[in-house]
Amino acid sequence: MVDASFAAQLEGYSLTTAEILYRMPDHPVLLQSFVWQDYDLHPRFPKLAKFLDFWSKNLDGQLYRVRVAHQHLIHPSEVRFVGGVLRLH
């Protein structure tokens, strides 16, 4: 059985991390940090957009800033051909 996160990476998903700063509902002057991480598609990030939409509609903390970082964990392998062979005794 194949791991779901590995299969997602083969389909083009990359590890996405979002740092979400939001205003505290009781003290709007204070900011609180929340870190969200999942496999998502770059550059539109549909899972993150769905999460932020849910946040805006259902949670009291008003969004202040969202910073997004993503990294492809599986890259095509790099092949380098050897230009010559040296033999030593």
Residue frames as a rotation matrix with the C-alpha (Angstrom) as fourth column:
MET 1
0.582 0.813 0.000 0.00
0.813 -0.582 0.000 0.00
0.000 0.000 -1.000 0.00
VAL 2
-0.315 -0.694 0.647 1.38
0.699 -0.631 -0.336 3.41
0.642 0.347 0.684 -1.02
ASP 3
-0.469 0.066 -0.881 1.56
0.725 -0.541 -0.426 6.25
-0.504 -0.839 0.206 1.50
ALA 4
0.531 0.801 0.276 -1.01
0.828 -0.422 -0.368 8.95
-0.179 0.424 -0.888 0.62
SER 5
0.672 -0.323 -0.666 1.47
-0.141 -0.939 0.312 11.82
-0.726 -0.116 -0.677 1.04
PHE 6
-0.466 -0.861 0.203 4.00
0.010 0.225 0.974 10.09
-0.885 0.456 -0.096 -1.24
ALA 7
-0.239 0.477 0.846 1.32
0.934 0.352 0.065 9.52
-0.266 0.805 -0.530 -3.90
ALA 8
0.792 0.541 -0.283 0.29
0.477 -0.838 -0.265 13.19
-0.381 0.075 -0.922 -3.64
GLN 9
0.182 -0.820 -0.543 3.90
-0.282 -0.572 0.770 14.28
-0.942 0.013 -0.335 -4.20
LEU 10
-0.646 -0.393 0.655 4.08
0.436 0.513 0.739 12.15
-0.627 0.763 -0.160 -7.33
GLU 11
0.165 0.812 0.560 0.96
0.984 -0.096 -0.151 13.95
-0.069 0.576 -0.815 -8.60
GLY 12
-0.169 -0.340 0.925 2.64
0.553 -0.810 -0.197 17.37
0.816 0.478 0.325 -8.21
TYR 13
0.881 0.465 0.086 1.66
0.167 -0.477 0.863 18.34
0.442 -0.746 -0.498 -4.67
SER 14
-0.240 -0.965 0.108 4.33
0.212 -0.160 -0.964 20.04
0.947 -0.208 0.243 -2.58
LEU 15
-0.100 0.125 -0.987 4.72
0.990 0.116 -0.086 20.49
0.104 -0.985 -0.136 1.14
THR 16
-0.104 0.198 0.975 3.12
0.221 -0.951 0.216 23.85
0.970 0.238 0.055 1.94
THR 17
-0.319 -0.042 -0.947 3.53
0.947 -0.036 -0.318 25.72
-0.020 -0.998 0.051 5.20
ALA 18
0.043 0.394 0.918 1.52
0.311 -0.879 0.362 28.84
0.949 0.270 -0.160 6.04
GLU 19
-0.748 -0.211 -0.629 2.17
0.663 -0.270 -0.698 31.14
-0.022 -0.940 0.342 8.98
ILE 20
0.028 0.872 0.488 -1.15
0.569 -0.415 0.710 32.78
0.822 0.258 -0.508 9.80
LEU 21
-0.940 -0.221 -0.261 -1.20
0.341 -0.564 -0.752 35.88
0.019 -0.796 0.606 11.97
TYR 22
-0.101 0.967 0.235 -4.61
0.530 -0.147 0.835 36.82
0.842 0.209 -0.497 13.29
ARG 23
-0.511 0.025 0.859 -6.06
-0.534 -0.793 -0.295 39.30
0.674 -0.609 0.418 15.77
MET 24
-0.923 0.201 -0.328 -7.15
0.378 0.628 -0.680 37.93
0.069 -0.752 -0.656 19.11
PRO 25
-0.180 0.944 0.277 -10.96
0.599 -0.117 0.792 38.19
0.780 0.309 -0.545 19.35
ASP 26
0.585 0.433 -0.686 -10.97
0.809 -0.254 0.529 39.59
0.055 -0.865 -0.499 22.92
HIS 27
0.332 -0.586 -0.739 -7.93
0.152 -0.740 0.655 41.86
-0.931 -0.330 -0.157 22.40
PRO 28
0.881 0.137 0.453 -7.79
0.443 0.095 -0.891 42.98
-0.166 0.986 0.023 18.74
VAL 29
0.722 -0.685 -0.096 -4.55
-0.691 -0.720 -0.064 44.90
-0.026 0.113 -0.993 19.34
LEU 30
-0.085 -0.759 0.646 -2.69
-0.614 0.550 0.566 41.61
-0.785 -0.348 -0.513 20.01
LEU 31
0.269 0.074 -0.960 -1.63
-0.897 0.382 -0.222 39.21
0.351 0.921 0.169 17.24
GLN 32
0.304 -0.127 0.944 -1.52
-0.462 0.847 0.263 35.44
-0.833 -0.516 0.199 17.58
SER 33
-0.362 -0.526 -0.770 0.38
-0.932 0.185 0.311 33.05
-0.021 0.830 -0.557 15.30
PHE 34
0.489 0.481 0.727 -0.92
-0.356 0.871 -0.338 29.78
-0.796 -0.093 0.598 13.84
VAL 35
-0.552 -0.710 -0.437 1.06
-0.743 0.182 0.644 27.40
-0.377 0.680 -0.629 11.60
TRP 36
0.620 0.752 0.223 -0.78
-0.454 0.577 -0.679 25.33
-0.639 0.320 0.699 8.97
GLN 37
-0.495 -0.814 -0.302 0.96
-0.768 0.248 0.591 22.59
-0.406 0.525 -0.748 6.98
ASP 38
0.424 0.604 0.674 -0.31
-0.055 0.761 -0.647 20.21
-0.904 0.237 0.356 4.29
TYR 39
-0.670 -0.537 0.513 0.44
0.474 0.222 0.852 19.00
-0.571 0.814 0.106 0.79
ASP 40
0.418 0.796 -0.438 -0.99
0.173 -0.543 -0.822 21.47
-0.892 0.268 -0.365 -1.73
LEU 41
0.291 -0.228 0.929 -0.70
0.952 0.164 -0.259 22.49
-0.093 0.960 0.265 -5.38
HIS 42
-0.285 -0.483 -0.828 1.52
0.270 -0.869 0.414 25.45
-0.920 -0.105 0.378 -6.22
PRO 43
-0.892 -0.410 0.191 0.74
0.266 -0.818 -0.510 28.29
0.365 -0.404 0.839 -7.23
ARG 44
-0.211 0.901 0.379 -3.02
-0.262 -0.426 0.866 28.39
0.942 0.084 0.326 -6.51
PHE 45
-0.968 -0.248 0.028 -2.93
-0.107 0.310 -0.945 26.46
0.225 -0.918 -0.327 -3.20
PRO 46
-0.221 0.974 -0.044 -6.57
-0.296 -0.024 0.955 25.22
0.929 0.224 0.294 -3.25
LYS 47
0.101 0.248 -0.964 -6.40
0.758 0.608 0.236 23.46
0.645 -0.754 -0.127 0.15
LEU 48
-0.729 -0.429 -0.533 -4.98
0.673 -0.587 -0.449 26.56
-0.121 -0.687 0.717 1.84
ALA 49
-0.850 0.470 0.239 -7.58
-0.310 -0.813 0.493 28.78
0.426 0.345 0.836 0.17
LYS 50
0.048 0.893 -0.447 -10.34
0.106 0.441 0.891 26.45
0.993 -0.090 -0.074 1.39
PHE 51
-0.122 -0.175 -0.977 -8.91
0.953 0.254 -0.165 26.53
0.277 -0.951 0.136 4.93
LEU 52
-0.941 -0.272 -0.201 -8.63
0.318 -0.915 -0.248 30.35
-0.116 -0.297 0.948 4.95
ASP 53
-0.534 0.831 0.153 -12.19
-0.321 -0.367 0.873 30.63
0.782 0.418 0.463 3.61
PHE 54
0.196 0.554 -0.809 -13.39
0.577 0.603 0.552 28.38
0.793 -0.575 -0.201 6.45
TRP 55
-0.523 -0.497 -0.692 -11.41
0.852 -0.305 -0.425 30.51
0.000 -0.812 0.583 8.91
SER 56
-0.973 0.104 0.204 -12.97
-0.068 -0.981 0.180 33.77
0.219 0.161 0.962 7.67
LYS 57
-0.241 0.969 -0.051 -16.52
-0.325 -0.031 0.945 32.40
0.914 0.245 0.323 7.83
ASN 58
0.493 0.554 -0.671 -16.44
0.248 0.650 0.719 30.40
0.834 -0.521 0.183 11.06
LEU 59
-0.011 -0.575 -0.818 -13.75
0.985 0.136 -0.109 31.74
0.174 -0.807 0.565 13.41
ASP 60
0.835 0.434 -0.338 -13.70
0.521 -0.821 0.234 35.00
-0.175 -0.372 -0.912 15.35
GLY 61
0.096 -0.888 -0.450 -10.01
0.350 -0.393 0.850 35.87
-0.932 -0.240 0.273 14.90
GLN 62
0.926 0.232 -0.298 -9.67
-0.147 -0.506 -0.850 38.35
-0.348 0.831 -0.434 12.03
LEU 63
0.497 -0.770 0.400 -6.83
0.861 0.496 -0.115 37.44
-0.110 0.402 0.909 9.63
TYR 64
0.648 -0.384 -0.658 -3.95
-0.128 -0.907 0.402 39.88
-0.751 -0.176 -0.637 9.68
ARG 65
0.114 -0.671 -0.733 -1.27
-0.988 -0.150 -0.017 38.27
-0.099 0.726 -0.680 7.47
VAL 66
0.837 0.061 0.543 -0.58
-0.035 0.998 -0.058 34.92
-0.545 0.030 0.838 5.79
ARG 67
0.042 -0.872 -0.488 2.93
-0.966 -0.160 0.202 33.95
-0.254 0.463 -0.849 4.70
VAL 68
0.912 0.344 0.224 3.27
-0.252 0.900 -0.355 30.88
-0.323 0.267 0.908 2.51
ALA 69
-0.216 -0.952 -0.218 6.28
-0.925 0.128 0.357 28.68
-0.312 0.279 -0.908 1.81
HIS 70
0.860 0.460 0.221 6.38
-0.376 0.864 -0.335 25.49
-0.345 0.205 0.916 -0.21
GLN 71
-0.247 -0.966 -0.079 8.99
-0.877 0.188 0.443 22.94
-0.412 0.179 -0.893 -1.14
HIS 72
0.662 0.321 -0.677 8.92
-0.618 0.745 -0.251 20.09
0.424 0.585 0.692 -3.62
LEU 73
0.363 -0.515 0.777 10.35
-0.698 0.402 0.593 17.15
-0.618 -0.757 -0.213 -1.71
ILE 74
0.242 -0.253 0.937 10.62
0.486 0.867 0.109 14.78
-0.840 0.429 0.333 -4.66
HIS 75
0.258 -0.268 -0.928 12.75
-0.701 -0.713 0.011 16.07
-0.665 0.648 -0.372 -7.54
PRO 76
0.970 -0.060 -0.237 13.66
-0.146 0.635 -0.758 14.40
0.196 0.770 0.607 -10.79
SER 77
0.590 -0.806 0.039 16.96
0.437 0.359 0.825 12.68
-0.679 -0.469 0.564 -10.33
GLU 78
0.669 -0.474 -0.573 19.98
-0.684 -0.694 -0.225 14.40
-0.291 0.542 -0.788 -11.79
VAL 79
0.774 -0.433 0.463 22.17
0.515 0.855 -0.061 12.36
-0.370 0.285 0.884 -14.10
ARG 80
0.575 -0.686 -0.446 25.74
-0.719 -0.684 0.125 13.34
-0.391 0.248 -0.886 -14.82
PHE 81
0.967 -0.248 -0.063 27.74
0.164 0.790 -0.591 11.39
0.196 0.561 0.804 -17.36
VAL 82
0.487 -0.868 -0.096 31.37
0.181 -0.007 0.984 10.66
-0.854 -0.496 0.153 -16.67
GLY 83
0.770 -0.222 -0.598 33.78
-0.609 -0.533 -0.587 12.29
-0.188 0.816 -0.546 -19.15
GLY 84
0.135 -0.786 -0.603 36.58
-0.584 0.429 -0.690 9.74
0.801 0.445 -0.401 -18.67
VAL 85
0.984 0.125 -0.124 37.93
0.006 0.678 0.735 6.97
0.176 -0.724 0.667 -16.50
LEU 86
0.154 -0.963 0.221 41.24
-0.842 -0.245 -0.480 7.04
0.517 -0.112 -0.849 -14.60
ARG 87
0.859 0.060 -0.509 42.88
0.134 0.932 0.336 3.83
0.494 -0.357 0.793 -13.40
LEU 88
0.241 -0.794 0.558 45.39
-0.939 -0.335 -0.071 3.66
0.244 -0.507 -0.827 -10.61
HIS 89
-0.407 -0.497 -0.767 47.51
-0.313 0.864 -0.394 0.63
0.858 0.080 -0.507 -9.68
